[in-house]
Amino acid sequence: MVTTESPPSFSAAAGRLKIAMVCDFFYPRFGGVENHIWSISQSLLKLGHKVIVITHSYDDRSGVRWMSGGLKVYYTPLAAPFDQASVPTLFGFLPMIREILIREQIQLVHGHQATSQLTHESLFHARALGLPTVYTDHSLFGFSDMASINVNKVLRFTLANVEKCICVSNTCRENLVLRASVDPARVLTLPNAVDSSNFKPNFSQRPGVDSETVNIVVMSRMVYRKGIDLLVGVLPLICARFPQVKFIIGGDGSKMVLLHETRERYLLHDRMELLGHVPHAKVQETLRRGNIFLNCSLTESFCIAIVEAASCGLFVVSTKVGGVAEVLPDETVSRAIVFPCQWCCRLLDYC
């Protein structure tokens, strides 16, 4: 099938657009990128635009699926052996992505996340088909380690002809401009946001200031860059100094075993509640149980979790990394340069 029509123009005059969101990371996997794609897709659908999501298959979830709000998702049959990132196919994915874009009459292709191979290939093929493209960057990367060097080289090639790039913080924007050699005029900063109607304080569900119990909530993917090793060092120190403190920890990942080992080693079974994976629909319920939200990330371009926590009325304690300093006003967050335990201790002394 060959079309002779000129590609649609990406402008306000185009009115309602037909948009394809592309990323390896989407439901049923949970995380910041996945939630971002879901939220922005639902918002665009409410505005009257047509939106589809293109990702790879997850276990038995393959083919075309419909989700709430009329969101159509293509779970393409691509292998994803490591961290749910698909295997590079060079031009092997071209017939499939071309068929989808033509069938759905897509006018704009929006790719997400530098570590998504599906994003790189889709943006490249979309430009070859004459379609406007947009890329959103969600993470920070270095310049010297081998993994970052490879990602940066591929990203520099992919973004050569992309119309616009979106970053979730100014720190993320500076990082992308440097590592991908992108013209700063083509890069915009659009911070993440949460629907405050879905994250409201409910002080009747949490211990008060005068109560004997202080709940510290941690909601994070249990991986190295989220500072789980740092969290493991913080836990026994705070528990030893403050007997009224209880940790409520939600999330799952490869570092979860460290938390189980810490609970066993220091006999903290009554002080540490390990929830494992928490569906996003239950995040508000979990946050409402806490007094303090603790974030120990080693690198972070934005961290939407601390916005959700602040919206639920928790006091935020976080490492001062990446775009965290841009997220909340100074009076609502304390930032520890290296070790957040000191800030937690000061706050608990005050409480």
N, C-alpha and C positions, 0 to 999 in steps of 0.2 A: 504494500500500500504506500503510494507516494502522493504527498499533497503538494499542490502548486501554490497554495496560499502563502502570503508573507507572514512571518511570525508575529504574534500579537505584541502590541506595545505595552510596556510596563509603565503606566502613568495613571494619574487620577481619572483621565478621560476614559480609561478602559472600564470604569465602573466595577461591577462585581467580577472578581477574578476566579480562575480555576487554578488552585495551588496544590503542588505536591510537596509534602514534607518528607524528607529522606534522611534516615539515620539507622545504623545498626541497633541502636539502643532504644527500645520501646517496650510497651506492655507485652508480656507479663513481667518483664524485668522492671524494677523500681529504682528510682534515683532522681537526681536533680534534672538531668537532661530529659529523661523520660517524662517527668511531670511538666517540664517546660513545653515540650512538644504537644502533649495532651492539652494543656491549658490554652496555649495560643491557638491550637486548632479549634477548640470549642468556642473560643471568642470570635474567631473569624467566621465560623459557621453561623453564630448568632447575628453577625453583621450581614449575612446574606451571601457570603462567598462560598464557593465549593472547595472543599479540602479533602485530600486523600493522604494517607501515610504509606510510605514504602519502606519496608524493613525486611529482615530475613526471618525464616521460620524458627519457632521456638518449640522444641519437642514435638508434640502432636498438634501444635497450633500452626497451621500452614494454609495456603490458599488465600481466598478473599474472605474477610470477616467484617461485619458491621458492628460498630460500637455505639454507645449512647450519643445522642445529638446528631445522628446521621453521619458519623465519621466512618469512612470506608478505609480499611487497612489491607494492604497487599503484603502477605507474608511469603516472600519469594524463597524458592528452594536453594538457598546458598548455605554452605558449610560455615560454622562459626566455632572453631576449635578452642579459642583462647579468649576468655573474658567477653564472650558474646560478640566479638568482632569478626566479621566475615573474611574469608580468604580472598586475596586479590585475584581477579579473573582477567585483567587487562580488557580485552574486547569481548570476552565471553558473556558479559552481562548486557551488552549492547542490544541484541534482539529483544530481550525481555523488557528492558527499560523503555525502548522505543515503542514496543507494542502497548505498554501501559500508558505512556504519555499521549500517544495518538488516540487510543481508545477513550481516555478520559478527557481529551481535548485540553490538556494542561497548558496554561499560559505563563506559569512561573514555577520554577523549581527552587525549593528552599532547603539547603543542606545544613546539617548540624554536627558539630564535634569533630575535632581533628583526628581522633583515633578511629573514626568510623570509615572503613575502607569503602563501604557502600556509598557514603557521601561523596568521596573523591571521584569515584567512577561515574556516579549519576550527574554530578556537576559538569564533568568533562563531556559526557555524552549529550547532556542538555544543550550545552553551548554549541556542540557540533550540529545539533538539530535546529539551531537558531532561536532557542528559547532564553529569555532573561533568567538570571540566576542570582540567588542571595545565599550568603553563608553566615551562620551564627557560631561564634566561638564561645565555649563554655569553660575552658580550663587554661591554666598557666603551664608553660613548658620552659625548660632550661635551654641552654645553648651549647653545652659541652659534653653531656653524656650521649652515648650512642643512640639510645632510643629517641631522645629529643632531636638529635641531628637528622635522623631518618624522617621523623614526622615533619620537621620543618622544611626539609627538601621537597617532600611530596606536597605539602601545603603551599609552598611557593609556586609550584607548577600548577596546582589546582586553581589558585586564586588569581592567576594571571589575567583571566578574562571575565571574572565575576563582577557583576555590576556594583553590588554593595556588600560590605561585610558588617556584621553586627556583633558587638561585644557587650557583655553583661556588666562591665565596670570599666572605669578609666584605666585601672591597672591592667586589666585584660586587653584593652585597646592598645596600650603602649607595648605590651608584650607581643601582640600579634603583628603590629607594624614592624617591629624590629626583627622578629624571627622569620617572617614570611615576606619581608621586603615589599609591603603593600603601601600604596600611596595613601597617606593619612586622610586625604579628602574623600576617599572611598570607604572609610571606616567610621561607623556610628557607635555611640554608647547608648544602649537602652537597658537600664537596670531591670533585674527581675522584680516581680511583685507577687503579692498574694492577695486573694480575695478575703478582705477582713471580715466579711460576713460568715466565712467558714472557719475563722480562727478568732474566737472571742474569749475573754477572760471569764472564769466562773470561780470566784474565790471560795464559794461554799464547798467545792470539791477538793480543795487543797488545805493543808495545815496552815493556820494563821501565823502571824509573826510571834505571838506569845505562846504558840504550841511547843511541845517538847520535840516535835519532829520537823526536820527540814529536808525536803525532797530535792535532790539534784537530778535533773533529767539529762540524759545524753541520747540523741537521736542521730545516727550516722551509719554510713556503710562501714563495715568493719574491715578496713584495708589500711595499708601503711600510710598513705598520704593523708588520711583522716586523723592521724596522730594517735592511733590506738595504743601503740607502745608507750606514748607519753601518758595516756589515760591510765594504763596499768600501773605506772609509777605514782600517779596522783592518788589513786583509790585507797591504798593502805595508809598513806600519810594522813589524809583527811579523816578517815574512819577512826584512826587511833587517837586523833586530837579532839574530834567532835563526836561523842557517842550518840548524839541526837540525829545525826545525818544518815539518810538512806539514799542509795543510788537507784534510779530507775533507768535502765539502759535498753534502748530499742535499736534494732538493726541486725544485719547478718553479713557474713563475709569470711574471708580466710583467716582473719585475726581473732575471730570469735573464741577460738580455743584458748587464747591468752587470758581472756576474761574468766573463763571457766577454771583455768589453772589458778588464777589469783584468788578467786572465791574459795577454792579448796585449800590453798596454801595458808591463807590468813583467816580461815574459818569465818567468812563474811556472808554466810548463807542468808542470815536475817537482815543483812545490810545492803545486799546487791540483788536487785530483781532483774533478771535477764529475760527480756521479752522475745528476743529473736526478731524475725521479720515482722514488721508492723505495717499492715495495709494503710495506704495514704488516707483512707476514709476514717481510720481510727487514730491518726496522729494527733488531732486536736484533743481527743479524749485523754491521750497519754500526757500531753503537754499540760493540760489543766490540773494534773495531779502534782505538778512541781512548783517549787519556789524559785529555783535557780536553773538556768540552762547552761550547760558546759560544752564548749566546742574546743577541741584540741588539735584542729587541722594543722598540718605542716605546710600545706599549700592550698590556696583557695582563691578562686577568681571572684566569687560573690558570697556563697553560702546562704541559700534561701531558708535553710533551717532556722537560722537565728532571727529572720524576719517573722517566721511563723511563731517562734517562741515568744518574741516581744509582743506580737499581736495578741497572744494568749495571756499576757500580763506577767511573764517571767522576767527576772533580771538576768541579763546575758553576761557570761564570762567567756572570753575567747582569746585565743592566740592572735597576735597582731601580724597577720600574714596576708599577702595579696590584696584583694579588694575588700576585705572585712572592714577596714577602717572607713570605707565609703558607705557601708550599708545602713547604719543607724546613727542618730545624733549622739554626741559625746555623753550627754546626760543619761542615756539609756543603756550604756554598755561600758564595761571595764575591759581593757585589753592588756593582756600580759605579753611582754615581748618574747619571753622564752618559756616561762613555767607558770601556768594559770593557777597552780595550787596556792600560791601566795595571795592571789586575788580572792579565791574562794575562802581562804582562811580569814582574811580581813572582813569579808562580807558576813561570814558566819559568826565572827566575834561581835560584829555590830548587831546581828540578829539575836 
